[in-house]
Amino acid sequence: MKEIPKISAAEWEVMKLLWKENPLTSEKIINSLTVKMNWSTQTVKTFITRLIKKEAVGFEKVGRTYNYYPLISEDECIKAENESFLQKVYDGAVSMLFTKFLEEEPLSKKEIEDLEQLLKSKKKEK
């Protein structure tokens, strides 16, 4: 499997659009993000260019139009981000992450039941 590039928070906005719908023209990406994020056209173009250089986004030229599409899946990126966060903040200790999270976050009865089911199924896998 190829290495997943580091994607900035701003670049994630471009990727989220492309994961939702692709291919997209630069015009559609720019129109969406200039409204949603209040970014300039040049800012959006810069993020697209960075993502192409990182090999996270590919493109196809059709006439005078460029169509962009993701080269990596959302799941791959989420997994890489989770692993990076876990290493950086918790030295890779999953139990420490969950302990801290569960101590600090209020959970509904349904969420607790769902977590219990998940833990039971994980226990069966082992």
Phi and psi in degrees as a GROMACS rama.xvg file:
@    title "Ramachandran Plot"
@    xaxis  label "Phi"
@    yaxis  label "Psi"
@TYPE xy
-75.4993  155.971  LYS-2
-71.1792  136.4  GLU-3
-84.0214  127.487  ILE-4
-71.2463  156.297  PRO-5
-73.7118  125.812  LYS-6
-116.745  125.853  ILE-7
-70.1216  165.604  SER-8
-58.5373  -40.3949  ALA-9
-67.0628  -41.9275  ALA-10
-64.8741  -30.0322  GLU-11
-58.3405  -34.0836  TRP-12
-62.1738  -40.828  GLU-13
-66.3174  -45.751  VAL-14
-61.5624  -41.0598  MET-15
-59.1756  -39.7443  LYS-16
-61.6922  -45.2921  LEU-17
-71.8724  -30.7537  LEU-18
-71.0209  -32.0468  TRP-19
-73.3191  -41.0096  LYS-20
-152.021  131.018  GLU-21
-156.138  154.718  ASN-22
-73.8947  157.298  PRO-23
-124.249  143.571  LEU-24
-76.2988  158.473  THR-25
-60.0117  -34.9755  SER-26
-60.2994  -43.4459  GLU-27
-67.5584  -40.2257  LYS-28
-63.3722  -47.6827  ILE-29
-61.7571  -48.0054  ILE-30
-59.5335  -42.3412  ASN-31
-65.8498  -46.9595  SER-32
-81.2866  -25.8991  LEU-33
-67.9682  -33.4375  THR-34
-78.1266  -52.9887  VAL-35
-65.2215  -44.5399  LYS-36
-105.77  -5.77466  MET-37
60.32  40.3499  ASN-38
-97.7341  154.817  TRP-39
-76.729  162.768  SER-40
-57.2056  -43.4327  THR-41
-64.8962  -36.5573  GLN-42
-61.8429  -46.1826  THR-43
-63.2552  -43.4384  VAL-44
-60.1284  -38.1646  LYS-45
-62.6457  -44.282  THR-46
-64.7604  -40.0038  PHE-47
-62.0396  -45.3909  ILE-48
-60.7956  -43.5437  THR-49
-61.002  -42.7909  ARG-50
-66.3465  -33.7143  LEU-51
-66.6353  -44.846  ILE-52
-62.9504  -33.5955  LYS-53
-80.689  -2.64  LYS-54
60.6019  34.2272  GLU-55
-95.5598  -23.0299  ALA-56
-130.537  140.077  VAL-57
-115.932  170.732  GLY-58
-148.807  159.786  PHE-59
-133.68  130.774  GLU-60
-91.8278  123.398  LYS-61
-121.604  102.724  VAL-62
65.3292  -121.015  GLY-63
-100.286  5.48076  ARG-64
-105.854  141.137  THR-65
-106.112  128.6  TYR-66
-107.886  126.324  ASN-67
-107.823  146.587  TYR-68
-149.487  153.441  TYR-69
-74.5616  142.781  PRO-70
-100.486  -10.6564  LEU-71
-129.847  148.191  ILE-72
-82.627  159.948  SER-73
-61.7354  -42.0852  GLU-74
-60.5492  -41.7839  ASP-75
-61.465  -42.2296  GLU-76
-68.669  -41.8269  CYS-77
-62.5974  -43.939  ILE-78
-60.9071  -44.9716  LYS-79
-64.0098  -41.609  ALA-80
-65.0464  -42.5624  GLU-81
-60.2408  -46.1506  ASN-82
-63.0745  -41.474  GLU-83
-63.5146  -46.5969  SER-84
-62.1899  -46.2819  PHE-85
-59.5776  -42.9343  LEU-86
-66.2862  -48.5881  GLN-87
-65.8936  -44.1139  LYS-88
-93.4647  -37.6914  VAL-89
-118.696  15.231  TYR-90
50.5622  34.3298  ASP-91
81.9433  4.33867  GLY-92
-86.6712  98.0921  ALA-93
-60.8655  -43.3715  VAL-94
-61.6011  -36.6205  SER-95
-65.6188  -40.8521  MET-96
-58.5884  -51.2817  LEU-97
-67.6629  -38.5342  PHE-98
-59.8301  -48.5957  THR-99
-62.404  -44.0511  LYS-100
-62.806  -46.4284  PHE-101
-68.6075  -30.9375  LEU-102
-67.7252  -32.7391  GLU-103
-98.6451  -26.3658  GLU-104
-101.274  132.928  GLU-105
-73.6351  136.201  PRO-106
-122.687  142.351  LEU-107
-76.7851  165.456  SER-108
-59.4285  -40.5306  LYS-109
-62.9205  -43.7053  LYS-110
-62.9363  -40.3326  GLU-111
-63.6106  -43.7122  ILE-112
-62.7082  -41.8638  GLU-113
-62.2075  -42.2493  ASP-114
-64.6394  -40.3058  LEU-115
-60.7211  -43.1573  GLU-116
-63.2474  -41.9431  GLN-117
-62.3208  -44.7225  LEU-118
-64.5609  -38.6587  LEU-119
-63.2761  -43.2285  LYS-120
-67.8546  -36.6561  SER-121
-64.1832  -38.578  LYS-122
-64.8967  -37.8557  LYS-123
-66.7388  -33.3509  LYS-124
-65.3034  -28.6633  GLU-125
